[in-house]
Amino acid sequence: MKNQEFLNKAERLFPKLNKVTVYPVRTVRPENADGKYVAVETGSYTEEKLSTGDSVVLDFGDHETGFFTAHFGSAGAHPDAPVWIRVRFAERLSEFFEDAAEYKGWISKAWIQETQAHLDILPCEISFPRRYAFRYVKIEVLDCSSRFKLTVEDASATAVSSADDSSILTYSCKDPEMEPLDRIAARTLHECMQTVFEDGPKRDRRLWMGDLRLEALTNYETYQANGLVKEGLYLFAGDTDDDGRVASNLFIEPSIEADDVYMFDYSLFFTTTLRDYYVNTKDKETLLELYETAIKQVELSEERLGADGVVKDSDMMGWCFVDWNLGLNKQASAHGIYLYALLAAADLASYMGEKEKEDEYRKRHVSGVQAVRKALYDPEKGVFVSGSSRQISFASQCWLILGKALSDKEGRSALESVESLSDAEGMVTPYMYHHYIQALIDVGLEDKAKDVMKEYWGGMVSDGADTFFELYRPGHPNESPYGGTIVNSYCHAWSCAPAYFIRKYEW
């Protein structure tokens, strides 16, 4: 259901992209030593003379999102045939050790960042039209006449982002171990700030509600590009289903269109994101216009409540996201998210001066807490269970803590208990770890939260991260929910948590 007024307002908020020309800082030879990928410096690409089967890898020194241009020449006899090249773009060196032809995953291989070209006349310059997300660029000669060699005489990239680095809030970490986490998290957000808050500049390049929520939180502590948050809220409100339900994500080009995927938690995050936006901006006009959409998400979510007052379970793939753990039962987490959104709805009603509605949402919250404690709380183990199998997971405890279904003391006990259970379902994404850290903070375990951040995001730093990954499970570097890591995103919006927590809590 289109609301053209909202969409028009959103499109007027689309930012201008900043463009910066960047150049390779060196050439490297990627090496794989037992799963540890290293770059051995090899010199200057302008000195390379390439024959069939040869290649050169350009290192731009940091993650870039943009458009690649190269100027090619020749050495030897006059070129008597075209040169056939393949160009591969990689966020991480590990991608060069994967063969795109062997990828059999369920996400389209068209996302794989490589292209081929024929150079009919040399010298020539080629500006590749597709936008790529990369640090490394590999130019490989698939075929070249034996009479001459190919040279790469110049190369550059036009990097694009709507983030203005001159506007980022300055911050000095109290703990020096936090500094690289803050810097890399801010860079991750920077790369995802395009005309909208993209989920990832490599893939999917869309506006996802779950990512927008976390990007917005980090943005308030860093770039303060609040117009980009406002734009996202109006876009989601501008294209709902016929019942008024907010979609999980939106396609931006060639025009705004809601995806046909609706997830229980992502729809509710519209409510919480509007609450967070108002808290940080006091933009009453936006609150007034989007309030009904926000409240509608809570009302629609209650259609999933069972006779016992708890969110009904489902085995349908994608009904609720929570985490990329395919073995995770999501019932308890979903109820925690429902409670979390009820509190946000009560806050929004309070800001609107609607005391009766505020009281009603707070009463529903109390009822929801009582229902889930009766149905899913195991007092002997001190944890929440989920689904008919009574599964115990980190996600269930975290979201029911965030939904205020446990006292601080009970929450601390639940998190300590789940950590001690070897069969508890764990977490696989920075997205879920964000909520784990927030749950630790909320129950008074701030020192533990710091340690988790250093260990988890620090692990990505140790693995050579320039930006933080979509998926990361220590000890499982080749894990992918898509059937192949070559389509994994290594710069992903939902992983920018360190810059939020470090700055907000003055770590």
Secondary structure, 3 states (H helix, E strand, C coil): CECHHHHHHHHHCCCCCEEEEECCCEEEEEEEECCEEEEEEEECHHHCCECCCCEEEEEEEEEEEEEEEEEEEEEECCCCCCEEEEEEEECCHHHHHCCHHHCCCCCCHHHCCEEEEEECCCCEEEECCCCEEEEEEEEEEEECCCCEEEEEEEEEEEEEECCCHHHCCCCCCCCHHHHHHHHHHHHHHHHHECCCECCCCCCCCCEEHHHHHHHHHHHHHCCCCHHHHHHHHHHHHCECCCCCCCCCEEECCCCCEECCCCCHHHHHHHHHHHHHHHHHHCCHHHHHHHHHHHHHHHHHHHHHECCCCCECCCCCCCCCCCCCCCCCCCHHHHHHHHHHHHHHHHHHHHHCCCHHHHHHHHHHHHHHHHHHHHHHEECCCCEECECCCCECEHHHHHHHHHCCCCCHHHHHHHHHHHHHCCCCECCCCHHHHHHHHHHHHHCCCHHHHHHHHHHHHHHHHHCCCCCCCCCCCCCCCCCCCCCCHHHCCCCCHHHCHHHHHHHHCCC
